[in-house]
Amino acid sequence: MECQYHIGTCLFCHSGNGTVRLKPFSAGERILAIDGGGTRGVIPLNILIIIERMMGGELQIQDLFDMAFGTSVARIKASGPVQDGGMSGHNNPIRIALSERQRNDPSLSAPDIVVSLGTGAQKTSASPRTTDFRHVILDGYVPRLWRSYMSSFNGQKIWDELMNSVDKRKREDYIRLNSVLPSDEPAIDNTERMVELQESVHVPEMYQMCKKTLYALLVSEFYFELANVERVREGQYHCRGTIRCRLPGIPFVKLLRLYNVSNLIFRTDVETVGYYGGESDLCPLCHRYQKKIVQEASLWAAD
């Protein structure tokens, strides 16, 4: 795996066989955020299981993400920094994830892909019904205050608010996976309905969404590593480098073949720079993906 280092003995605790995995400098970030919800945490857990099973058995789900955040029960599943923000309006920790990412390095551009996993949502009616009178008990100050407080735990609402602030051109890089609850929302400690919650995930629509999410994550494994820039003539340069992959080459190529993904095109904003070649792009010695390319660029100084 790219940028993965094995440590024989830790210099501090003297324990052995440690592994450190770093994000390649020129690669984008993949962020995973998981809602909290007590026993409803079985929903994102099953979503992760579905995606990992689609990976063919040689790769693990944590290989697809650089940062993972979870609230409450989601901390068990998240394999990264954890923020337990359920009681402060962050039951969906997506805003904390994006904030921490930017705090770590303010120079970063937008993330490659953001995946948010919900803990189930009720199917909303198309149009709410109104009445001609105000119910003192249901519509009083205290009930409305309570409903407002409980809405802060609504991970789907937090996601919808975030998407309203995301540039339309980047929204396709933000993915929300959430199941539709067959009935009312169960209490966070209700273990009697866990089978029902699991069944809400294992439906054809969710499998299709998981498959599309896996495709997006696999494409995000590619990144460009610049080798050198050669000046050809005034304002014209040849940029030489390599398209690499963060995952081990052989399992990655096998996984793309499994889903008949063979027509990938590598492009910049203005031109095509190469085509995916499968096994022919693997290094014969280390079996890592590395496709060498040369791109011509024009750099003109402003007057």
Disulfide bonds with the S-S distance in Angstrom:
none
